[in-house]
Amino acid sequence: MKSLYGKYQNSYVSYFLMYNFYYLSWALFSALISVYLMGKGFKASQVSFVVSASFLTSMAAQPVIGAWNDKYDMKKIDTALFFIACGGGIVFMLSDSLAMIAASYSLVLAMINGVNPVMEKLATTSPYPYGKIRIWGTIGYALGSQMAGLIYDNISPEAVFAAFVLTMLLCVAGLLGTEPAAGDHKQEKGEKASILGLFKNGKYVYYLCLCVIFYGITNMSNVFIPSMLTDKGLDVGTASLILSIAVFCEAPLVLFSYRFMDKIANKTLLFAAMGMVCVQCAVYGFDLPMPFMILATLIAKHPAGMLYIMVNLKVVNTLIDEKQQITALAFVATLKNLAAIVFQNIAGQILDATSYSYLYLLCFACMLGELALLAFFRIGSGNDKPLFH
């Protein structure tokens, strides 16, 4: 029995369980939140309140969780957070009052979102190629989205959240089996690495500004793409099929990341990710024929986001000392949530007064501005610190 456990430790199976069921659990819990709450009789404004509360809670939790992971034992911290998420999921499933639903939903997503930077970093420190580990996140999220609908329709709405607890426990089983080769990232006792010290790094601050624009545009765009496609004439079923296929378009980037991510310079990769979004916004903004819109959705929607996730890991690895990288990644994630809230509200106001074409023309202009800012960004290639082996 001991030998069997020894074989499991740091095995590919442990990383598969951790990544697949982490992202599958995330999708299960959040994919149908609006449908679930409105089915319980809550108004759209109350649903918005619950989702907005979860964004704010996640923003507050991410830097703290990042600092904990840099300072203490990563596996113990994240295992405890996942167990808290399981407890929050049970409370959410049993709750009927808006206050308890908002509190438990926010708690669960704060734990899941807070650990996300750690999960991305762990994929670069495993004994296996990044792509062969991270691909299970893509597959898990797609499966979770489909499972949520099937369980909701064929069993019961509450069963979705019971399934979330079970899959979260499978994720914990995977996490406990991992032994990432990043033990030297932890701060020594008595060593002080000020969080505020990160903001004395001018290049990191400049990079955060680039992140705000990129994440603000892409998060806002991802919300409105389904309604934009139906507004342009596609039926809901066809639009859903296109968006489902689009998820898997990021898979080649992940699987073959070891072939290019450690060989192409940071700045070139950033230009590629931002350029894809820029072209996507131009296609939507100039109202090109539907085949071009579908092609832009497939090529840019998920691949650009996935490429930026990988570049983000590489940029932080280039700019930040290893002892503070999880904290630095957590601040990027926090800004991502903040940008999503701000850009989402601005976009809603613009759409109420104008059209999708006008909104995406403004996004196109913003992305052109970001490309201009990127041209002045001075950063090393990062190829001397391989991550994606």
C-alpha positions as CSV (number, residue, x, y, z in Angstrom):
1,M,0.0,0.0,0.0
2,K,2.9,2.3,0.9
3,S,4.5,1.5,-2.5
4,L,1.3,2.3,-4.3
5,Y,1.1,5.7,-2.6
6,G,4.8,6.3,-3.4
7,K,4.0,5.7,-7.1
8,Y,1.1,8.1,-6.9
9,Q,3.3,10.9,-5.4
10,N,4.2,13.5,-8.1
11,S,2.7,11.2,-10.8
12,Y,1.0,12.4,-13.9
13,V,-2.3,11.1,-12.5
14,S,-2.0,13.5,-9.5
15,Y,-1.5,16.5,-11.8
16,F,-4.4,15.3,-14.0
17,L,-6.7,15.0,-11.0
18,M,-5.7,18.5,-9.7
19,Y,-6.0,20.4,-13.0
20,N,-9.0,18.6,-14.6
21,F,-11.2,18.7,-11.5
22,Y,-10.1,22.2,-10.4
23,Y,-11.4,23.7,-13.7
24,L,-14.3,21.3,-13.9
25,S,-15.4,22.3,-10.4
26,W,-15.0,26.0,-11.3
27,A,-17.3,25.5,-14.4
28,L,-19.8,23.5,-12.4
29,F,-20.2,26.1,-9.7
30,S,-20.4,29.2,-11.9
31,A,-21.6,28.3,-15.4
32,L,-25.4,28.3,-14.6
33,I,-25.5,30.8,-11.7
34,S,-27.9,33.2,-13.4
35,V,-30.2,30.4,-14.5
36,Y,-30.2,28.8,-11.0
37,L,-30.9,32.0,-9.1
38,M,-33.6,33.2,-11.5
39,G,-35.1,29.7,-11.3
40,K,-35.4,30.2,-7.6
41,G,-37.4,33.4,-8.1
42,F,-34.7,36.1,-7.8
43,K,-34.7,39.1,-10.0
44,A,-31.9,40.0,-12.5
45,S,-30.7,42.8,-10.3
46,Q,-30.4,40.4,-7.4
47,V,-28.4,38.0,-9.6
48,S,-26.1,40.9,-10.6
49,F,-25.7,41.7,-6.9
50,V,-24.5,38.2,-6.1
51,V,-22.1,38.1,-9.0
52,S,-20.7,41.6,-8.3
53,A,-20.2,40.7,-4.6
54,S,-18.2,37.6,-5.7
55,F,-16.0,39.8,-7.9
56,L,-15.3,42.2,-5.0
57,T,-14.6,39.4,-2.6
58,S,-12.2,37.7,-5.0
59,M,-10.4,41.0,-5.6
60,A,-9.8,41.4,-1.8
61,A,-8.8,37.7,-1.3
62,Q,-6.4,37.2,-4.2
63,P,-3.4,39.3,-3.0
64,V,-3.8,37.8,0.5
65,I,-3.9,34.3,-0.7
66,G,-1.0,35.0,-3.0
67,A,1.1,36.3,-0.1
68,W,0.2,33.3,2.0
69,N,1.4,30.9,-0.8
70,D,4.6,32.8,-1.1
71,K,5.2,32.7,2.7
72,Y,3.9,29.3,3.9
73,D,3.5,25.7,2.6
74,M,1.6,25.9,-0.7
75,K,0.0,22.5,-0.5
76,K,-1.3,23.0,3.1
77,I,-2.7,26.5,2.3
78,D,-4.4,25.5,-0.9
79,T,-5.8,22.3,0.6
80,A,-7.4,24.3,3.4
81,L,-8.8,26.8,1.0
82,F,-10.4,24.0,-1.2
83,F,-12.0,22.5,1.9
84,I,-13.4,25.9,2.8
85,A,-14.7,26.1,-0.8
86,C,-16.4,22.7,-0.3
87,G,-18.1,23.9,2.8
88,G,-19.2,27.1,1.1
89,G,-20.7,25.0,-1.8
90,I,-22.8,23.0,0.7
91,V,-24.0,26.2,2.4
92,F,-24.9,27.7,-1.1
93,M,-26.8,24.5,-2.1
94,L,-28.9,24.7,1.1
95,S,-29.5,28.4,1.2
96,D,-32.7,30.2,0.1
97,S,-32.0,33.8,1.4
98,L,-30.2,36.3,-0.8
99,A,-27.8,37.2,2.0
100,M,-26.6,33.6,2.5
101,I,-26.5,32.9,-1.2
102,A,-24.4,36.0,-1.8
103,A,-22.1,35.2,1.1
104,S,-21.5,31.5,0.3
105,Y,-21.1,32.2,-3.5
106,S,-18.6,34.9,-2.8
107,L,-16.7,32.7,-0.3
108,V,-16.4,29.8,-2.8
109,L,-15.3,32.0,-5.7
110,A,-12.8,33.9,-3.5
111,M,-11.2,30.5,-2.7
112,I,-11.2,29.3,-6.3
113,N,-10.1,32.6,-7.9
114,G,-7.6,33.1,-5.1
115,V,-5.8,29.9,-5.8
116,N,-5.9,30.3,-9.6
117,P,-2.5,32.1,-9.9
118,V,-1.0,29.2,-7.9
119,M,-2.5,26.6,-10.2
120,E,-1.1,28.4,-13.3
121,K,2.3,28.6,-11.7
122,L,2.3,25.0,-10.6
123,A,1.9,23.9,-14.2
124,T,5.3,25.3,-14.9
125,T,7.0,23.6,-11.9
126,S,5.8,20.1,-12.4
127,P,8.1,17.4,-13.8
128,Y,5.9,17.2,-16.9
129,P,5.7,19.6,-19.9
130,Y,3.4,22.6,-19.2
131,G,1.1,21.8,-22.1
132,K,0.5,18.2,-21.1
133,I,-0.6,19.4,-17.6
134,R,-2.5,22.6,-18.5
135,I,-4.5,21.0,-21.3
136,W,-6.5,19.2,-18.6
137,G,-7.7,22.6,-17.4
138,T,-9.1,23.4,-20.8
139,I,-10.8,20.0,-21.1
140,G,-12.0,20.1,-17.5
141,Y,-13.7,23.5,-17.9
142,A,-15.4,22.5,-21.1
143,L,-16.6,19.2,-19.5
144,G,-17.8,21.1,-16.4
145,S,-19.9,23.5,-18.5
146,Q,-21.6,20.6,-20.2
147,M,-22.0,18.5,-17.0
148,A,-23.7,21.5,-15.3
149,G,-26.4,21.6,-18.0
150,L,-27.0,17.9,-18.0
151,I,-27.2,17.6,-14.2
152,Y,-29.4,20.7,-14.0
153,D,-31.9,19.3,-16.6
154,N,-31.8,15.6,-15.7
155,I,-31.3,15.4,-11.9
156,S,-31.9,18.7,-10.1
157,P,-30.5,22.2,-9.9
158,E,-29.1,21.6,-6.4
159,A,-27.4,18.4,-7.6
160,V,-25.0,20.6,-9.6
161,F,-23.5,22.0,-6.4
162,A,-23.4,18.6,-4.8
163,A,-21.4,17.5,-7.8
164,F,-19.1,20.5,-7.3
165,V,-18.2,19.4,-3.8
166,L,-17.4,15.9,-5.0
167,T,-15.2,17.1,-7.9
168,M,-13.5,19.6,-5.6
169,L,-12.5,16.7,-3.3
170,L,-11.0,14.9,-6.3
171,C,-9.0,18.1,-7.0
172,V,-7.7,18.0,-3.4
173,A,-6.7,14.3,-3.9
174,G,-4.7,15.4,-6.9
175,L,-3.1,18.4,-5.1
176,L,-2.0,16.2,-2.2
177,G,-0.2,14.0,-4.6
178,T,1.9,16.7,-6.3
179,E,5.4,17.6,-5.4
180,P,6.3,20.7,-7.5
181,A,9.9,21.5,-7.9
182,A,9.5,25.1,-6.5
183,G,10.3,24.5,-2.8
184,D,12.8,27.3,-2.8
185,H,10.2,29.9,-3.5
186,K,9.1,30.1,0.1
187,Q,10.3,32.9,2.2
188,E,12.7,32.1,5.0
189,K,11.6,32.8,8.6
190,G,12.4,36.4,9.5
191,E,12.8,37.4,5.8
192,K,10.6,40.3,4.9
193,A,9.5,40.8,1.3
194,S,7.2,43.7,1.3
195,I,4.2,43.5,-0.9
196,L,4.5,47.2,-1.5
197,G,8.0,46.6,-2.8
198,L,6.5,45.1,-5.9
199,F,5.2,48.5,-6.8
200,K,8.7,50.0,-6.7
201,N,9.4,47.8,-9.7
202,G,8.6,50.3,-12.6
203,K,8.4,47.6,-15.3
204,Y,6.0,45.6,-13.3
205,V,3.7,48.6,-12.7
206,Y,3.9,49.4,-16.5
207,Y,3.0,45.8,-17.2
208,L,0.0,46.0,-14.8
209,C,-1.3,49.0,-16.9
210,L,-1.1,46.9,-20.0
211,C,-3.0,44.1,-18.2
212,V,-5.8,46.4,-17.2
213,I,-6.5,47.3,-20.9
214,F,-6.1,43.7,-22.2
215,Y,-8.2,42.0,-19.5
216,G,-10.9,44.8,-19.5
217,I,-11.4,44.5,-23.3
218,T,-11.3,40.7,-23.5
219,N,-13.5,40.0,-20.4
220,M,-16.1,42.6,-21.6
221,S,-16.0,41.2,-25.2
222,N,-16.4,37.6,-24.0
223,V,-19.6,38.5,-22.2
224,F,-21.1,40.2,-25.2
225,I,-20.0,38.0,-28.1
226,P,-22.9,35.5,-27.7
227,S,-25.6,38.3,-27.8
228,M,-23.6,40.1,-30.6
229,L,-23.7,36.9,-32.7
230,T,-27.4,36.4,-32.2
231,D,-28.0,40.1,-32.9
232,K,-26.2,39.7,-36.2
233,G,-28.6,36.9,-37.2
234,L,-27.4,33.6,-35.8
235,D,-29.8,31.5,-33.8
236,V,-28.9,30.7,-30.2
237,G,-28.1,27.0,-30.9
238,T,-25.6,27.9,-33.6
239,A,-24.0,30.6,-31.5
240,S,-23.6,28.2,-28.6
241,L,-22.0,25.6,-30.9
242,I,-19.5,28.1,-32.2
243,L,-18.6,29.2,-28.7
244,S,-18.2,25.6,-27.6
245,I,-15.8,24.8,-30.5
246,A,-13.9,28.1,-29.7
247,V,-12.9,26.7,-26.3
248,F,-11.0,23.9,-27.9
249,C,-9.2,26.2,-30.3
250,E,-6.8,27.1,-27.5
251,A,-5.7,23.4,-27.1
252,P,-2.9,23.5,-29.8
253,L,-1.3,26.5,-28.1
254,V,-1.3,24.7,-24.8
255,L,-0.1,21.3,-26.1
256,F,2.7,22.8,-28.1
257,S,3.7,25.6,-25.7
258,Y,7.0,23.9,-25.1
259,R,8.0,24.4,-28.7
260,F,7.7,28.2,-28.7
261,M,7.0,29.8,-25.3
262,D,10.7,29.5,-24.1
263,K,12.1,30.5,-27.5
264,I,10.1,33.7,-28.4
265,A,10.7,36.9,-26.5
266,N,8.2,38.3,-24.0
267,K,7.5,41.4,-26.1
268,T,6.8,39.4,-29.3
269,L,4.4,37.1,-27.5
270,L,2.6,40.1,-26.0
271,F,2.3,41.7,-29.5
272,A,0.9,38.4,-30.8
273,A,-1.8,38.1,-28.0
274,M,-2.8,41.8,-28.2
275,G,-2.7,41.8,-32.0
276,M,-5.2,38.9,-32.1
277,V,-7.6,40.8,-30.0
278,C,-7.1,43.9,-32.0
279,V,-8.0,42.1,-35.2
280,Q,-11.0,40.5,-33.5
281,C,-12.4,43.8,-32.4
282,A,-11.8,45.3,-35.9
283,V,-13.8,42.4,-37.5
284,Y,-16.7,43.0,-35.2
285,G,-16.4,46.8,-35.2
286,F,-16.4,47.1,-39.0
287,D,-19.3,44.7,-39.2
288,L,-17.7,42.3,-41.7
289,P,-19.7,39.4,-43.1
290,M,-20.7,36.6,-40.6
291,P,-18.1,34.0,-41.8
292,F,-15.3,36.5,-40.9
293,M,-16.9,37.1,-37.4
294,I,-17.1,33.3,-36.8
295,L,-13.5,32.9,-37.9
296,A,-12.4,35.8,-35.7
297,T,-14.2,34.2,-32.7
298,L,-12.6,30.8,-33.3
299,I,-9.1,32.2,-33.8
300,A,-9.0,34.9,-31.2
301,K,-11.5,34.5,-28.4
302,H,-9.9,31.7,-26.4
303,P,-6.4,31.4,-28.1
304,A,-5.6,35.0,-27.3
305,G,-6.6,34.6,-23.7
306,M,-4.7,31.4,-23.3
307,L,-1.6,32.9,-24.9
308,Y,-1.8,35.8,-22.5
309,I,-2.1,33.5,-19.5
310,M,1.1,31.8,-20.6
311,V,2.9,35.1,-21.4
312,N,1.8,36.5,-18.0
313,L,3.6,33.6,-16.3
314,K,6.7,34.3,-18.3
315,V,6.7,38.1,-17.8
316,V,6.3,37.8,-14.1
317,N,9.0,35.2,-14.0
318,T,11.2,37.7,-15.9
319,L,10.4,40.8,-13.8
320,I,9.8,39.5,-10.2
321,D,12.0,37.6,-7.7
322,E,10.9,34.0,-7.3
323,K,10.0,34.6,-3.6
324,Q,7.2,37.0,-4.6
325,Q,5.9,35.6,-7.9
326,I,2.7,34.1,-6.6
327,T,1.9,37.5,-4.9
328,A,2.7,39.3,-8.2
329,L,0.5,36.9,-10.2
330,A,-2.3,37.4,-7.6
331,F,-2.2,41.2,-8.2
332,V,-2.5,40.7,-11.9
333,A,-5.6,38.5,-11.2
334,T,-7.0,41.2,-8.9
335,L,-6.6,43.8,-11.6
336,K,-8.3,41.4,-14.0
337,N,-11.4,41.4,-11.8
338,L,-11.4,45.1,-11.3
339,A,-11.0,45.8,-15.1
340,A,-13.9,43.4,-15.8
341,I,-16.2,45.3,-13.5
342,V,-15.2,48.7,-14.8
343,F,-15.2,47.8,-18.5
344,Q,-18.4,45.8,-18.2
345,N,-20.3,48.7,-16.8
346,I,-18.9,51.2,-19.4
347,A,-19.8,48.7,-22.2
348,G,-23.3,48.3,-21.0
349,Q,-23.9,52.1,-21.0
350,I,-22.4,52.3,-24.6
351,L,-24.6,49.5,-25.8
352,D,-27.7,51.0,-24.4
353,A,-27.0,54.2,-26.4
354,T,-25.4,52.8,-29.6
355,S,-24.7,49.4,-31.2
356,Y,-22.3,46.4,-31.0
357,S,-20.4,47.8,-34.0
358,Y,-19.7,51.1,-32.3
359,L,-18.7,49.3,-29.1
360,Y,-16.2,47.2,-30.8
361,L,-14.8,50.1,-32.8
362,L,-14.0,51.7,-29.5
363,C,-12.4,48.5,-28.3
364,F,-10.4,48.4,-31.5
365,A,-9.1,51.9,-30.8
366,C,-8.2,50.9,-27.2
367,M,-6.3,47.9,-28.5
368,L,-4.4,50.1,-31.0
369,G,-3.5,52.4,-28.1
370,E,-2.3,49.4,-26.1
371,L,-0.1,48.2,-28.9
372,A,1.4,51.7,-29.0
373,L,2.1,51.5,-25.2
374,L,3.6,48.0,-25.6
375,A,6.1,49.4,-28.2
376,F,7.6,51.5,-25.4
377,F,7.7,48.6,-22.9
378,R,11.3,47.6,-22.1
379,I,11.6,44.0,-21.0
380,G,14.0,41.1,-21.4
381,S,13.2,38.2,-23.6
382,G,12.7,35.8,-20.6
383,N,14.2,32.9,-22.6
384,D,17.0,32.5,-20.1
385,K,14.5,31.3,-17.5
386,P,12.6,28.4,-19.2
387,L,9.2,27.6,-17.8
388,F,7.4,25.5,-20.4
389,H,10.0,22.7,-20.9
